[in-house]
Amino acid sequence: MTAAVSPQCPVCKARFRGQRQCSRCGADLSRLMLVVVSAYQLRCQAGQALREARYRTAYEFASKAQNLHHTARGRKMMLVARVLDMVSVRR
């Protein structure tokens, strides 16, 4: 399993600390913050879809989240949704 990738400043590669301005170089990180928040919201939607047994939808949300910002939680959700979708009985 791959380790989670921490967001970094695209200018100086300093670790992202959740602030709009990089603590090292002063670059504007507001777009990075939007990407991280969007990925978080997609993971929340994936979790809701898993609870509702909408496994394919959960996989799609988790996959989109991973494309924006890779996390261990997102990877696990994606894998669980994929397996559940494969083994679920369709009526």
Biopython code that builds the backbone (N, CA, C, O; Angstrom):
import numpy as np
from Bio.PDB.StructureBuilder import StructureBuilder

atoms = [
    (1, "MET", "N", (0.850, -1.184, 0.000)),
    (1, "MET", "CA", (0.000, 0.000, 0.000)),
    (1, "MET", "C", (0.890, 1.240, 0.000)),
    (1, "MET", "O", (1.921, 1.269, 0.671)),
    (2, "THR", "N", (0.498, 2.238, -0.735)),
    (2, "THR", "CA", (1.265, 3.459, -0.863)),
    (2, "THR", "C", (0.974, 4.384, 0.317)),
    (2, "THR", "O", (-0.151, 4.453, 0.811)),
    (3, "ALA", "N", (2.001, 5.084, 0.751)),
    (3, "ALA", "CA", (1.820, 6.037, 1.843)),
    (3, "ALA", "C", (1.068, 7.265, 1.330)),
    (3, "ALA", "O", (1.121, 7.593, 0.145)),
    (4, "ALA", "N", (0.382, 7.923, 2.230)),
    (4, "ALA", "CA", (-0.348, 9.132, 1.857)),
    (4, "ALA", "C", (0.627, 10.223, 1.458)),
    (4, "ALA", "O", (1.702, 10.354, 2.044)),
    (5, "VAL", "N", (0.249, 10.996, 0.468)),
    (5, "VAL", "CA", (1.073, 12.089, -0.001)),
    (5, "VAL", "C", (0.597, 13.362, 0.680)),
    (5, "VAL", "O", (-0.556, 13.762, 0.517)),
    (6, "SER", "N", (1.474, 13.998, 1.437)),
    (6, "SER", "CA", (1.117, 15.253, 2.095)),
    (6, "SER", "C", (1.202, 16.382, 1.085)),
    (6, "SER", "O", (2.166, 16.461, 0.324)),
    (7, "PRO", "N", (0.214, 17.248, 1.069)),
    (7, "PRO", "CA", (0.299, 18.377, 0.143)),
    (7, "PRO", "C", (1.523, 19.228, 0.461)),
    (7, "PRO", "O", (1.906, 19.397, 1.618)),
    (8, "GLN", "N", (2.112, 19.749, -0.586)),
    (8, "GLN", "CA", (3.290, 20.597, -0.432)),
    (8, "GLN", "C", (3.099, 21.890, -1.199)),
    (8, "GLN", "O", (2.294, 21.969, -2.128)),
    (9, "CYS", "N", (3.842, 22.888, -0.801)),
    (9, "CYS", "CA", (3.874, 24.135, -1.549)),
    (9, "CYS", "C", (4.435, 23.822, -2.933)),
    (9, "CYS", "O", (5.508, 23.229, -3.038)),
    (10, "PRO", "N", (3.730, 24.211, -3.996)),
    (10, "PRO", "CA", (4.231, 23.924, -5.334)),
    (10, "PRO", "C", (5.476, 24.731, -5.703)),
    (10, "PRO", "O", (6.158, 24.405, -6.674)),
    (11, "VAL", "N", (5.772, 25.769, -4.945)),
    (11, "VAL", "CA", (6.920, 26.618, -5.240)),
    (11, "VAL", "C", (8.189, 26.097, -4.566)),
    (11, "VAL", "O", (9.208, 25.894, -5.227)),
    (12, "CYS", "N", (8.126, 25.880, -3.241)),
    (12, "CYS", "CA", (9.340, 25.520, -2.499)),
    (12, "CYS", "C", (9.290, 24.125, -1.887)),
    (12, "CYS", "O", (10.259, 23.691, -1.264)),
    (13, "LYS", "N", (8.172, 23.415, -2.054)),
    (13, "LYS", "CA", (7.978, 22.043, -1.548)),
    (13, "LYS", "C", (7.902, 21.955, -0.022)),
    (13, "LYS", "O", (8.060, 20.873, 0.543)),
    (14, "ALA", "N", (7.664, 23.077, 0.641)),
    (14, "ALA", "CA", (7.467, 23.043, 2.091)),
    (14, "ALA", "C", (6.171, 22.311, 2.401)),
    (14, "ALA", "O", (5.236, 22.330, 1.601)),
    (15, "ARG", "N", (6.116, 21.671, 3.551)),
    (15, "ARG", "CA", (4.910, 20.948, 3.954)),
    (15, "ARG", "C", (3.743, 21.923, 4.127)),
    (15, "ARG", "O", (3.896, 23.001, 4.701)),
    (16, "PHE", "N", (2.584, 21.524, 3.622)),
    (16, "PHE", "CA", (1.374, 22.335, 3.727)),
    (16, "PHE", "C", (0.883, 22.301, 5.161)),
    (16, "PHE", "O", (0.734, 21.227, 5.745)),
    (17, "ARG", "N", (0.632, 23.463, 5.729)),
    (17, "ARG", "CA", (0.206, 23.556, 7.129)),
    (17, "ARG", "C", (-1.213, 24.086, 7.272)),
    (17, "ARG", "O", (-1.601, 24.522, 8.356)),
    (18, "GLY", "N", (-1.993, 24.056, 6.194)),
    (18, "GLY", "CA", (-3.383, 24.487, 6.272)),
    (18, "GLY", "C", (-3.568, 25.984, 6.298)),
    (18, "GLY", "O", (-4.612, 26.472, 6.731)),
    (19, "GLN", "N", (-2.576, 26.721, 5.842)),
    (19, "GLN", "CA", (-2.676, 28.175, 5.808)),
    (19, "GLN", "C", (-2.669, 28.648, 4.359)),
    (19, "GLN", "O", (-2.137, 27.975, 3.476)),
    (20, "ARG", "N", (-3.259, 29.801, 4.132)),
    (20, "ARG", "CA", (-3.362, 30.327, 2.770)),
    (20, "ARG", "C", (-2.020, 30.764, 2.194)),
    (20, "ARG", "O", (-1.878, 30.893, 0.978)),
    (21, "GLN", "N", (-1.053, 30.989, 3.045)),
    (21, "GLN", "CA", (0.254, 31.461, 2.582)),
    (21, "GLN", "C", (1.329, 30.505, 3.093)),
    (21, "GLN", "O", (1.316, 30.114, 4.260)),
    (22, "CYS", "N", (2.260, 30.130, 2.212)),
    (22, "CYS", "CA", (3.339, 29.228, 2.593)),
    (22, "CYS", "C", (4.199, 29.874, 3.670)),
    (22, "CYS", "O", (4.596, 31.033, 3.555)),
    (23, "SER", "N", (4.477, 29.114, 4.708)),
    (23, "SER", "CA", (5.270, 29.639, 5.818)),
    (23, "SER", "C", (6.734, 29.848, 5.427)),
    (23, "SER", "O", (7.445, 30.617, 6.074)),
    (24, "ARG", "N", (7.180, 29.174, 4.382)),
    (24, "ARG", "CA", (8.580, 29.295, 3.966)),
    (24, "ARG", "C", (8.789, 30.380, 2.911)),
    (24, "ARG", "O", (9.643, 31.251, 3.079)),
    (25, "CYS", "N", (8.012, 30.332, 1.820)),
    (25, "CYS", "CA", (8.288, 31.247, 0.703)),
    (25, "CYS", "C", (7.211, 32.310, 0.498)),
    (25, "CYS", "O", (7.416, 33.251, -0.268)),
    (26, "GLY", "N", (6.065, 32.173, 1.170)),
    (26, "GLY", "CA", (5.016, 33.178, 1.069)),
    (26, "GLY", "C", (4.069, 32.996, -0.111)),
    (26, "GLY", "O", (3.228, 33.860, -0.361)),
    (27, "ALA", "N", (4.190, 31.888, -0.839)),
    (27, "ALA", "CA", (3.317, 31.648, -1.995)),
    (27, "ALA", "C", (1.853, 31.524, -1.557)),
    (27, "ALA", "O", (1.560, 31.083, -0.445)),
    (28, "ASP", "N", (0.950, 31.920, -2.444)),
    (28, "ASP", "CA", (-0.481, 31.805, -2.184)),
    (28, "ASP", "C", (-0.899, 30.345, -2.364)),
    (28, "ASP", "O", (-0.735, 29.789, -3.450)),
    (29, "LEU", "N", (-1.430, 29.726, -1.328)),
    (29, "LEU", "CA", (-1.814, 28.316, -1.355)),
    (29, "LEU", "C", (-3.330, 28.118, -1.320)),
    (29, "LEU", "O", (-3.800, 27.018, -1.030)),
    (30, "SER", "N", (-4.087, 29.156, -1.609)),
    (30, "SER", "CA", (-5.538, 29.044, -1.511)),
    (30, "SER", "C", (-6.094, 28.019, -2.508)),
    (30, "SER", "O", (-7.072, 27.340, -2.196)),
    (31, "ARG", "N", (-5.506, 27.892, -3.680)),
    (31, "ARG", "CA", (-5.983, 26.880, -4.637)),
    (31, "ARG", "C", (-5.687, 25.476, -4.130)),
    (31, "ARG", "O", (-6.496, 24.565, -4.303)),
    (32, "LEU", "N", (-4.540, 25.305, -3.511)),
    (32, "LEU", "CA", (-4.202, 24.010, -2.915)),
    (32, "LEU", "C", (-5.217, 23.661, -1.826)),
    (32, "LEU", "O", (-5.640, 22.511, -1.709)),
    (33, "MET", "N", (-5.598, 24.643, -1.045)),
    (33, "MET", "CA", (-6.592, 24.410, 0.003)),
    (33, "MET", "C", (-7.924, 23.961, -0.602)),
    (33, "MET", "O", (-8.587, 23.079, -0.056)),
    (34, "LEU", "N", (-8.313, 24.560, -1.719)),
    (34, "LEU", "CA", (-9.567, 24.181, -2.376)),
    (34, "LEU", "C", (-9.517, 22.736, -2.866)),
    (34, "LEU", "O", (-10.513, 22.018, -2.781)),
    (35, "VAL", "N", (-8.375, 22.311, -3.372)),
    (35, "VAL", "CA", (-8.220, 20.938, -3.853)),
    (35, "VAL", "C", (-8.336, 19.958, -2.687)),
    (35, "VAL", "O", (-9.027, 18.945, -2.794)),
    (36, "VAL", "N", (-7.669, 20.253, -1.583)),
    (36, "VAL", "CA", (-7.710, 19.380, -0.410)),
    (36, "VAL", "C", (-9.133, 19.292, 0.146)),
    (36, "VAL", "O", (-9.586, 18.209, 0.515)),
    (37, "VAL", "N", (-9.828, 20.407, 0.206)),
    (37, "VAL", "CA", (-11.209, 20.422, 0.696)),
    (37, "VAL", "C", (-12.127, 19.656, -0.249)),
    (37, "VAL", "O", (-13.005, 18.918, 0.199)),
    (38, "SER", "N", (-11.929, 19.827, -1.546)),
    (38, "SER", "CA", (-12.752, 19.098, -2.527)),
    (38, "SER", "C", (-12.567, 17.591, -2.372)),
    (38, "SER", "O", (-13.537, 16.834, -2.423)),
    (39, "ALA", "N", (-11.329, 17.160, -2.184)),
    (39, "ALA", "CA", (-11.056, 15.733, -1.988)),
    (39, "ALA", "C", (-11.725, 15.237, -0.705)),
    (39, "ALA", "O", (-12.295, 14.146, -0.684)),
    (40, "TYR", "N", (-11.658, 16.026, 0.348)),
    (40, "TYR", "CA", (-12.303, 15.656, 1.615)),
    (40, "TYR", "C", (-13.814, 15.492, 1.430)),
    (40, "TYR", "O", (-14.404, 14.535, 1.931)),
    (41, "GLN", "N", (-14.433, 16.429, 0.710)),
    (41, "GLN", "CA", (-15.877, 16.361, 0.477)),
    (41, "GLN", "C", (-16.238, 15.125, -0.343)),
    (41, "GLN", "O", (-17.254, 14.482, -0.079)),
    (42, "LEU", "N", (-15.422, 14.790, -1.327)),
    (42, "LEU", "CA", (-15.663, 13.586, -2.120)),
    (42, "LEU", "C", (-15.547, 12.327, -1.259)),
    (42, "LEU", "O", (-16.328, 11.391, -1.427)),
    (43, "ARG", "N", (-14.577, 12.296, -0.339)),
    (43, "ARG", "CA", (-14.454, 11.144, 0.568)),
    (43, "ARG", "C", (-15.667, 11.045, 1.484)),
    (43, "ARG", "O", (-16.120, 9.943, 1.792)),
    (44, "CYS", "N", (-16.192, 12.171, 1.916)),
    (44, "CYS", "CA", (-17.417, 12.156, 2.731)),
    (44, "CYS", "C", (-18.583, 11.592, 1.926)),
    (44, "CYS", "O", (-19.374, 10.806, 2.447)),
    (45, "GLN", "N", (-18.694, 11.987, 0.666)),
    (45, "GLN", "CA", (-19.753, 11.468, -0.194)),
    (45, "GLN", "C", (-19.560, 9.970, -0.433)),
    (45, "GLN", "O", (-20.536, 9.223, -0.499)),
    (46, "ALA", "N", (-18.318, 9.533, -0.562)),
    (46, "ALA", "CA", (-18.040, 8.101, -0.736)),
    (46, "ALA", "C", (-18.471, 7.329, 0.501)),
    (46, "ALA", "O", (-19.058, 6.253, 0.390)),
    (47, "GLY", "N", (-18.187, 7.870, 1.673)),
    (47, "GLY", "CA", (-18.596, 7.222, 2.918)),
    (47, "GLY", "C", (-20.105, 7.107, 3.025)),
    (47, "GLY", "O", (-20.628, 6.079, 3.455)),
    (48, "GLN", "N", (-20.802, 8.159, 2.633)),
    (48, "GLN", "CA", (-22.263, 8.126, 2.657)),
    (48, "GLN", "C", (-22.791, 7.081, 1.680)),
    (48, "GLN", "O", (-23.715, 6.335, 2.004)),
    (49, "ALA", "N", (-22.215, 7.028, 0.504)),
    (49, "ALA", "CA", (-22.644, 6.043, -0.491)),
    (49, "ALA", "C", (-22.366, 4.617, 0.001)),
    (49, "ALA", "O", (-23.163, 3.716, -0.258)),
    (50, "LEU", "N", (-21.267, 4.404, 0.695)),
    (50, "LEU", "CA", (-20.992, 3.075, 1.269)),
    (50, "LEU", "C", (-22.055, 2.700, 2.286)),
    (50, "LEU", "O", (-22.543, 1.570, 2.290)),
    (51, "ARG", "N", (-22.419, 3.653, 3.156)),
    (51, "ARG", "CA", (-23.451, 3.382, 4.166)),
    (51, "ARG", "C", (-24.804, 3.059, 3.527)),
    (51, "ARG", "O", (-25.616, 2.338, 4.106)),
    (52, "GLU", "N", (-25.032, 3.593, 2.343)),
    (52, "GLU", "CA", (-26.302, 3.364, 1.635)),
    (52, "GLU", "C", (-26.210, 2.193, 0.653)),
    (52, "GLU", "O", (-27.129, 1.971, -0.136)),
    (53, "ALA", "N", (-25.112, 1.451, 0.699)),
    (53, "ALA", "CA", (-24.888, 0.285, -0.173)),
    (53, "ALA", "C", (-24.869, 0.652, -1.656)),
    (53, "ALA", "O", (-25.235, -0.164, -2.503)),
    (54, "ARG", "N", (-24.448, 1.864, -1.967)),
    (54, "ARG", "CA", (-24.266, 2.294, -3.355)),
    (54, "ARG", "C", (-22.768, 2.196, -3.661)),
    (54, "ARG", "O", (-22.063, 3.202, -3.735)),
    (55, "TYR", "N", (-22.314, 0.976, -3.834)),
    (55, "TYR", "CA", (-20.884, 0.693, -3.879)),
    (55, "TYR", "C", (-20.181, 1.263, -5.107)),
    (55, "TYR", "O", (-19.067, 1.776, -4.998)),
    (56, "ARG", "N", (-20.806, 1.179, -6.254)),
    (56, "ARG", "CA", (-20.177, 1.727, -7.463)),
    (56, "ARG", "C", (-20.023, 3.242, -7.340)),
    (56, "ARG", "O", (-18.988, 3.797, -7.709)),
    (57, "THR", "N", (-21.051, 3.903, -6.824)),
    (57, "THR", "CA", (-20.993, 5.351, -6.616)),
    (57, "THR", "C", (-19.915, 5.698, -5.598)),
    (57, "THR", "O", (-19.174, 6.665, -5.776)),
    (58, "ALA", "N", (-19.830, 4.911, -4.537)),
    (58, "ALA", "CA", (-18.798, 5.135, -3.522)),
    (58, "ALA", "C", (-17.412, 5.021, -4.139)),
    (58, "ALA", "O", (-16.527, 5.825, -3.846)),
    (59, "TYR", "N", (-17.226, 4.026, -4.989)),
    (59, "TYR", "CA", (-15.933, 3.845, -5.659)),
    (59, "TYR", "C", (-15.609, 5.060, -6.528)),
    (59, "TYR", "O", (-14.476, 5.541, -6.531)),
    (60, "GLU", "N", (-16.590, 5.547, -7.253)),
    (60, "GLU", "CA", (-16.361, 6.699, -8.127)),
    (60, "GLU", "C", (-15.977, 7.941, -7.329)),
    (60, "GLU", "O", (-15.051, 8.661, -7.703)),
    (61, "PHE", "N", (-16.693, 8.194, -6.223)),
    (61, "PHE", "CA", (-16.347, 9.340, -5.373)),
    (61, "PHE", "C", (-14.950, 9.189, -4.786)),
    (61, "PHE", "O", (-14.154, 10.127, -4.815)),
    (62, "ALA", "N", (-14.654, 8.012, -4.256)),
    (62, "ALA", "CA", (-13.342, 7.788, -3.640)),
    (62, "ALA", "C", (-12.231, 7.899, -4.675)),
    (62, "ALA", "O", (-11.162, 8.435, -4.382)),
    (63, "SER", "N", (-12.468, 7.410, -5.853)),
    (63, "SER", "CA", (-11.473, 7.482, -6.922)),
    (63, "SER", "C", (-11.201, 8.933, -7.320)),
    (63, "SER", "O", (-10.050, 9.321, -7.517)),
    (64, "LYS", "N", (-12.258, 9.726, -7.437)),
    (64, "LYS", "CA", (-12.093, 11.148, -7.761)),
    (64, "LYS", "C", (-11.320, 11.866, -6.660)),
    (64, "LYS", "O", (-10.470, 12.713, -6.935)),
    (65, "ALA", "N", (-11.623, 11.519, -5.415)),
    (65, "ALA", "CA", (-10.907, 12.124, -4.288)),
    (65, "ALA", "C", (-9.425, 11.780, -4.348)),
    (65, "ALA", "O", (-8.572, 12.638, -4.119)),
    (66, "GLN", "N", (-9.123, 10.521, -4.657)),
    (66, "GLN", "CA", (-7.727, 10.094, -4.743)),
    (66, "GLN", "C", (-6.987, 10.817, -5.861)),
    (66, "GLN", "O", (-5.801, 11.120, -5.733)),
    (67, "ASN", "N", (-7.686, 11.092, -6.953)),
    (67, "ASN", "CA", (-7.051, 11.818, -8.048)),
    (67, "ASN", "C", (-6.702, 13.246, -7.652)),
    (67, "ASN", "O", (-5.743, 13.822, -8.164)),
    (68, "LEU", "N", (-7.482, 13.811, -6.742)),
    (68, "LEU", "CA", (-7.200, 15.169, -6.273)),
    (68, "LEU", "C", (-6.139, 15.183, -5.181)),
    (68, "LEU", "O", (-5.201, 15.979, -5.216)),
    (69, "HIS", "N", (-6.305, 14.277, -4.198)),
    (69, "HIS", "CA", (-5.389, 14.253, -3.044)),
    (69, "HIS", "C", (-5.369, 12.849, -2.472)),
    (69, "HIS", "O", (-6.351, 12.386, -1.893)),
    (70, "HIS", "N", (-4.253, 12.185, -2.639)),
    (70, "HIS", "CA", (-4.133, 10.801, -2.184)),
    (70, "HIS", "C", (-4.016, 10.732, -0.662)),
    (70, "HIS", "O", (-3.189, 11.414, -0.058)),
    (71, "THR", "N", (-4.861, 9.895, -0.055)),
    (71, "THR", "CA", (-4.768, 9.626, 1.380)),
    (71, "THR", "C", (-4.940, 8.130, 1.601)),
    (71, "THR", "O", (-5.500, 7.433, 0.755)),
    (72, "ALA", "N", (-4.464, 7.644, 2.725)),
    (72, "ALA", "CA", (-4.636, 6.233, 3.069)),
    (72, "ALA", "C", (-6.122, 5.908, 3.247)),
    (72, "ALA", "O", (-6.586, 4.851, 2.820)),
    (73, "ARG", "N", (-6.855, 6.812, 3.871)),
    (73, "ARG", "CA", (-8.306, 6.604, 4.080)),
    (73, "ARG", "C", (-9.031, 6.505, 2.747)),
    (73, "ARG", "O", (-9.882, 5.635, 2.559)),
    (74, "GLY", "N", (-8.699, 7.385, 1.837)),
    (74, "GLY", "CA", (-9.329, 7.367, 0.524)),
    (74, "GLY", "C", (-9.023, 6.094, -0.244)),
    (74, "GLY", "O", (-9.893, 5.542, -0.916)),
    (75, "ARG", "N", (-7.795, 5.633, -0.144)),
    (75, "ARG", "CA", (-7.404, 4.383, -0.814)),
    (75, "ARG", "C", (-8.188, 3.199, -0.251)),
    (75, "ARG", "O", (-8.655, 2.342, -1.002)),
    (76, "LYS", "N", (-8.328, 3.158, 1.070)),
    (76, "LYS", "CA", (-9.086, 2.069, 1.700)),
    (76, "LYS", "C", (-10.553, 2.116, 1.273)),
    (76, "LYS", "O", (-11.148, 1.083, 0.967)),
    (77, "MET", "N", (-11.123, 3.304, 1.253)),
    (77, "MET", "CA", (-12.527, 3.433, 0.840)),
    (77, "MET", "C", (-12.700, 2.961, -0.595)),
    (77, "MET", "O", (-13.670, 2.277, -0.923)),
    (78, "MET", "N", (-11.760, 3.329, -1.439)),
    (78, "MET", "CA", (-11.830, 2.944, -2.834)),
    (78, "MET", "C", (-11.777, 1.426, -2.978)),
    (78, "MET", "O", (-12.553, 0.842, -3.733)),
    (79, "LEU", "N", (-10.864, 0.794, -2.255)),
    (79, "LEU", "CA", (-10.718, -0.659, -2.331)),
    (79, "LEU", "C", (-11.950, -1.381, -1.769)),
    (79, "LEU", "O", (-12.434, -2.341, -2.369)),
    (80, "VAL", "N", (-12.449, -0.925, -0.634)),
    (80, "VAL", "CA", (-13.631, -1.541, -0.025)),
    (80, "VAL", "C", (-14.839, -1.411, -0.959)),
    (80, "VAL", "O", (-15.574, -2.375, -1.169)),
    (81, "ALA", "N", (-15.031, -0.233, -1.506)),
    (81, "ALA", "CA", (-16.164, -0.024, -2.418)),
    (81, "ALA", "C", (-16.040, -0.904, -3.651)),
    (81, "ALA", "O", (-17.033, -1.450, -4.133)),
    (82, "ARG", "N", (-14.829, -1.042, -4.158)),
    (82, "ARG", "CA", (-14.606, -1.876, -5.350)),
    (82, "ARG", "C", (-14.945, -3.337, -5.066)),
    (82, "ARG", "O", (-15.632, -3.987, -5.853)),
    (83, "VAL", "N", (-14.459, -3.846, -3.937)),
    (83, "VAL", "CA", (-14.726, -5.238, -3.583)),
    (83, "VAL", "C", (-16.216, -5.452, -3.342)),
    (83, "VAL", "O", (-16.792, -6.416, -3.846)),
    (84, "LEU", "N", (-16.839, -4.569, -2.581)),
    (84, "LEU", "CA", (-18.267, -4.716, -2.303)),
    (84, "LEU", "C", (-19.103, -4.643, -3.574)),
    (84, "LEU", "O", (-20.101, -5.352, -3.705)),
    (85, "ASP", "N", (-18.704, -3.799, -4.498)),
    (85, "ASP", "CA", (-19.422, -3.716, -5.769)),
    (85, "ASP", "C", (-19.279, -5.004, -6.557)),
    (85, "ASP", "O", (-20.220, -5.442, -7.219)),
    (86, "MET", "N", (-18.110, -5.608, -6.487)),
    (86, "MET", "CA", (-17.871, -6.847, -7.228)),
    (86, "MET", "C", (-18.646, -8.028, -6.653)),
    (86, "MET", "O", (-19.067, -8.910, -7.403)),
    (87, "VAL", "N", (-18.840, -8.061, -5.342)),
    (87, "VAL", "CA", (-19.484, -9.230, -4.717)),
    (87, "VAL", "C", (-20.962, -9.010, -4.386)),
    (87, "VAL", "O", (-21.653, -9.943, -3.976)),
    (88, "SER", "N", (-21.444, -7.780, -4.562)),
    (88, "SER", "CA", (-22.846, -7.537, -4.218)),
    (88, "SER", "C", (-23.763, -8.268, -5.195)),
    (88, "SER", "O", (-23.464, -8.414, -6.380)),
    (89, "VAL", "N", (-24.872, -8.715, -4.657)),
    (89, "VAL", "CA", (-25.855, -9.452, -5.460)),
    (89, "VAL", "C", (-26.817, -8.442, -6.050)),
    (89, "VAL", "O", (-27.439, -7.659, -5.332)),
    (90, "ARG", "N", (-26.930, -8.470, -7.360)),
    (90, "ARG", "CA", (-27.868, -7.566, -8.053)),
    (90, "ARG", "C", (-29.219, -8.271, -8.173)),
    (90, "ARG", "O", (-29.285, -9.451, -8.519)),
    (91, "ARG", "N", (-30.270, -7.551, -7.889)),
    (91, "ARG", "CA", (-31.619, -8.131, -7.994)),
    (91, "ARG", "C", (-32.323, -7.588, -9.182)),
    (91, "ARG", "O", (-33.470, -7.954, -9.440)),
]
sb = StructureBuilder()
sb.init_structure("model")
sb.init_model(0)
sb.init_chain("A")
sb.init_seg("    ")
for serial, (resi, resn, name, xyz) in enumerate(atoms, 1):
    if name == "N":
        sb.init_residue(resn, " ", resi, " ")
    sb.init_atom(name, np.array(xyz, "f"), 0.0, 1.0, " ", f" {name:<3s}", serial, name[0])
structure = sb.get_structure()
